[in-house]
Amino acid sequence: MSQLLYSTFKAGRAGLRLWWRAALMLALPGFLSQWPAAANPTHPVVTQGSATFSTQGPQLTIHTTANTLINWSGFNIGAGQTTTFVEPSSTSVVWNHISDPNPTQILGHLDANGYVVLQNQSGFYIGGNAVINAAGLVMTTTPAVPLDVFGGGSWQFTAPPPTASIINYGEINAGPGGSVFLISRNIENHGGITAPGGSIGLCAGEQVLMSPRADGRGFSAAVTLP
């Protein structure tokens, strides 16, 4: 009797393992579809300034004017891929507005000799092997591009950000005197952020007013709790 019960239990365990395996295989494609495979940024539309784009293997190079605004349908950088912005100077700014229902994934390298603004209201995920090197970086989930973004005034991020997150496991490095600002409802930093002689701001769920620094090196931010 006990041998029969044991055999039934063994058969039940095997059936349970097969059921879980089948359930996992059915659920996995739906889960992965929420995080499409990362690739270099896609479908750029330049709305202010000008930019040229060239691709060579895993390398995407973008030459921009001093103040350039680019709309992207997606801005992901896959593992082993590199996106490089070549700007006129270290104080130049390229603003990237990303219209993607999914969070931006940066798993490779992002390089820039000027300032880079990345804006995606769906959020950002920076992987553990990702490296961002720029004169300065602003990453935000605020939905709207500020009015007169290159008019010489301040950038005000006052609209309540959506319930999106910025999650960093990689390395973010600003140049000497540069700034790094992450602006979102939720921010998780599990990696490294450096800005020698500059500023670092992790502005979670706060209102932010950014303006050029008086010495011309990067930006400063005034933060108020909502």
C-alpha positions in Angstrom: 0.0 0.0 0.0 2.8 2.4 0.9 4.7 1.6 -2.3 1.5 2.4 -4.3 1.1 5.7 -2.6 4.8 6.6 -3.2 4.5 5.7 -6.9 1.4 7.9 -7.2 3.2 10.7 -5.4 6.2 10.4 -7.7 3.9 10.5 -10.8 2.1 13.5 -9.3 5.4 15.4 -8.8 6.5 14.6 -12.4 3.1 15.9 -13.7 3.4 19.0 -11.6 6.9 19.7 -12.9 5.6 19.3 -16.5 2.6 21.6 -15.8 4.9 24.4 -14.4 7.2 24.0 -17.3 4.4 24.4 -19.8 2.9 27.3 -17.9 6.3 29.0 -17.8 6.8 28.6 -21.6 3.3 30.0 -22.2 3.9 33.0 -19.9 7.4 33.9 -20.9 6.8 35.3 -24.4 4.1 37.7 -23.0 6.5 38.8 -20.2 9.4 39.4 -22.6 7.2 41.3 -25.0 7.0 44.0 -22.4 10.8 44.5 -22.8 11.6 44.3 -26.5 15.2 43.4 -27.4 17.4 46.5 -27.1 18.8 47.9 -30.3 20.3 51.2 -31.4 17.9 54.2 -31.3 15.3 54.2 -34.1 13.3 56.6 -36.3 14.8 60.0 -35.5 12.9 63.2 -36.5 14.9 66.4 -36.0 12.6 69.3 -35.0 15.1 71.9 -33.9 18.7 72.4 -35.1 20.1 69.8 -37.4 21.7 66.4 -37.1 23.3 63.7 -39.4 23.2 60.0 -38.6 25.6 57.3 -39.7 25.7 53.6 -38.7 28.7 51.3 -39.0 28.2 47.9 -37.5 27.1 48.3 -33.8 28.1 52.0 -33.8 25.6 54.8 -34.3 27.2 58.3 -34.6 25.1 61.5 -34.6 26.6 64.9 -35.4 24.5 67.7 -34.1 24.4 71.5 -34.0 24.8 73.4 -30.7 21.1 73.1 -29.7 19.3 70.2 -31.3 15.9 68.5 -30.5 15.3 65.0 -31.8 12.1 63.0 -31.5 12.6 59.2 -31.4 10.2 56.4 -31.6 12.6 54.3 -29.5 15.9 55.0 -27.9 17.5 51.7 -26.8 21.2 50.7 -26.8 21.8 47.0 -26.9 24.7 45.1 -25.2 27.8 45.6 -27.4 26.3 48.6 -29.2 27.4 52.2 -28.9 25.6 55.5 -29.7 27.8 58.6 -29.9 26.8 62.2 -30.1 29.3 64.6 -31.6 28.4 68.1 -30.6 30.2 71.4 -31.4 31.3 71.9 -27.8 31.0 70.6 -24.2 28.2 73.2 -23.5 26.1 72.1 -26.5 22.8 70.3 -25.8 21.0 67.6 -27.7 17.5 67.0 -26.4 16.1 63.5 -27.1 12.4 63.2 -26.7 11.4 59.5 -26.8 7.8 58.4 -27.6 8.0 54.8 -26.6 5.4 52.9 -24.5 8.2 50.9 -23.0 11.1 52.0 -20.8 14.3 52.9 -22.6 17.0 50.2 -22.1 20.6 51.2 -22.1 22.7 48.1 -22.0 25.7 49.2 -24.1 27.6 52.6 -24.4 26.4 56.1 -24.8 29.1 58.7 -25.4 28.9 62.5 -26.0 31.3 65.4 -25.8 28.4 67.8 -24.9 25.2 67.6 -22.9 22.6 64.9 -23.5 19.0 65.1 -22.3 17.0 61.9 -22.5 13.2 62.2 -21.9 10.9 59.1 -21.9 7.8 59.2 -19.8 7.8 55.4 -19.7 11.1 55.3 -17.7 14.6 54.1 -18.1 16.6 51.0 -17.3 20.4 51.1 -17.4 22.0 47.7 -17.2 25.0 46.6 -15.2 27.4 46.6 -18.2 26.2 50.0 -19.5 28.5 53.0 -19.5 27.4 56.6 -20.2 30.1 59.2 -20.7 29.0 62.7 -21.5 29.9 66.3 -20.6 26.6 66.3 -18.8 23.4 64.2 -18.6 19.7 64.9 -17.8 17.4 61.9 -17.7 13.7 62.5 -17.0 10.3 60.9 -17.2 8.5 64.2 -17.4 6.0 64.0 -20.3 6.3 67.4 -22.0 9.3 69.2 -23.6 9.6 72.6 -21.9 8.3 75.5 -24.0 11.0 77.4 -25.8 13.5 74.8 -24.7 16.5 76.6 -26.3 15.4 80.1 -25.6 18.1 80.7 -23.0 15.8 80.4 -20.0 15.3 77.7 -17.4 13.9 74.3 -17.8 11.0 73.7 -15.5 9.9 70.2 -14.6 6.7 70.9 -12.6 4.1 68.6 -14.2 3.6 65.5 -12.0 5.7 62.8 -13.6 4.0 59.5 -14.5 4.5 56.5 -12.3 7.7 55.5 -14.1 11.1 54.8 -12.8 14.7 55.4 -13.6 16.8 52.4 -12.5 20.6 52.5 -12.9 22.9 49.5 -12.5 25.6 50.9 -14.8 28.1 53.7 -14.8 27.2 57.3 -15.5 30.1 59.7 -15.9 30.0 63.5 -16.4 33.0 65.5 -17.6 34.9 67.9 -15.4 32.4 70.5 -14.0 29.5 68.7 -15.6 26.2 67.7 -14.1 24.0 64.6 -13.8 20.3 65.0 -13.0 17.8 62.1 -12.8 14.2 63.4 -12.6 11.4 60.9 -12.1 8.7 59.7 -9.7 10.9 56.8 -8.6 14.7 56.5 -8.8 16.9 53.5 -8.0 20.7 53.9 -8.2 22.5 50.6 -7.8 25.5 51.7 -10.0 28.0 54.5 -10.1 27.5 58.2 -10.9 30.4 60.6 -11.1 30.6 64.4 -11.8 34.0 65.7 -10.8 33.7 69.3 -9.8 30.0 69.3 -10.9 26.6 68.4 -9.6 24.6 65.2 -9.1 20.9 65.3 -8.4 18.6 62.4 -7.9 15.2 64.2 -7.9 12.5 61.6 -7.1 8.9 62.9 -7.0 10.0 66.5 -6.8 9.6 69.7 -8.8 12.8 70.8 -10.5 13.8 74.1 -12.1 17.1 73.8 -14.0 19.1 76.8 -15.3 22.6 77.4 -16.7 25.2 77.9 -14.1 26.6 81.4 -13.9 30.2 80.2 -14.7 28.9 78.6 -17.9 29.7 75.1 -16.7 26.7 72.9 -16.9 23.4 73.4 -15.1 22.2 73.9 -11.5 18.8 72.8 -10.1 16.4 74.2 -7.6 14.3 71.5 -6.1 11.0 71.9 -4.2 8.9 69.1 -2.7 5.4 69.0 -4.2 
